[in-house]
């Protein structure tokens, strides 16, 4: 019995060390990741004051709901597609 306890504590210690290594790698990855310094939302020049609303406006609530229902039905009818 003493042998199984020493093996299980050893594997727990190794597992804890692996977890700590993964956390450190994750922290390093977030430190090295590029950041966006410039705001880009809403700075597009392709929409002017005289652009028609139909070209800017997205789908309405009912149209979007219809699209979602069609997607679900398509997924159920053709699951391997």
Secondary structure by P-SEA (a helix, b strand, c coil): caaaaaaaaaaaaaaaaaaaaaaaaaaaaaaaccccccccccccccccccccccccccccaaaaaaaaaaaaaaaaacccc
